[in-house]
Amino acid sequence: MGDALHTVMGERLGCRWPIIQTAMGWVAEPSLVIGSSNAGAFGFLGAAVMTPDEAREKLLAVRRGTDRPFGVNFHSFQPGADRIVDLIVENKDQVRAVSFGRGPDARMINRFRDAGILCVPTVGAVKHAQKMAQLGVDMISVQGGEGGGHTGSVPTTVLLPQVLDAVDLPVIASGGFGDGRGLAAALAYGAVGIAMGTRFLLTQESPVPDAAKAEYIKATTDGIIVTTKLDGIPQRMVRSKAMERIERSGPLAMWLRAFESGNQMRRQTGSSWLAMLKAARGMTAHGAMPLKQAIMAANTPMMIQKAVVHGDIENGVMATGVVGGRISEVPTCQALVDRIVAEAYERLAALAGAAPAPAPAA
């Protein structure tokens, strides 16, 4: 019998264990990518909120900190996306994969494949998984409704088997995972591994300020809500004073927040309002997102940045998966991965030992 934790995901991505650290904006910084990759998982650098110059600097930082392969997340509609793609290809000797939600067309996917870089998009619906398969991606990460940030309504336990039945590609399970029991369960469904965001956010290598980590730790499952008041699309967040104010606000306040956040993003990226509008239209073209919502989309990353970069809990928001409600400590990436692997082996061994012997042939 082979080793259940040695899957095609690990073979293709070059990681020791079938565990992905997801590309959370402002959180999946070099320190976390280095920590997760050195621990045997596969880390993704969150370049979707970076300028090309920032992406170049942080790619080099990851390379200085680990000799393990890692991935990069980006959006094809973000300002400077073409330059970021060039950077990814230039670093193809160590960048093993790219991840994205909306974005690359078949031409761009073929460019990555020609460079030997795997395309591993994240989807939240069966139809999106099928579309990605048609475009020629290599693996698909399926995020159920339990996931943090932008989320759908279908739980992982329903969506995962649906996608497994719908596409002939390796599938990674995401949304609600945080321990070895979850890894064993995902493998039992037929997934080739799991992807975790919130669980890696709450590690010692995560750059999130201690004050924000403390708020995450305090959150219980009933203190995690889904809101549409940030950009009109359901997002899962920690209930906080800032979120309570936002939940009470009306449409005018949403637009004012969006304008303020858009202006802040414009200054940080050096983009013009015209470039921001083009990016918004790009989001609209690649998904069922009305232009009004796309323009407001800058609101979320800027408000998340306040909390997870600057530690401003009073005015920032904290994206989280439901699994955050049962996380109570902040280990190192190595301790976390080691524990998950040990738990997974324990559960798989227990299942094998409990399996009834097959009935004798008649």
Order of alpha helices (4+ residues) and beta strands (2+ residues): alpha-beta-alpha-beta-alpha-beta-alpha-beta-alpha-beta-beta-alpha-beta-beta-alpha-beta-alpha-beta-alpha-alpha-beta-beta-alpha-alpha-alpha-alpha-alpha-alpha
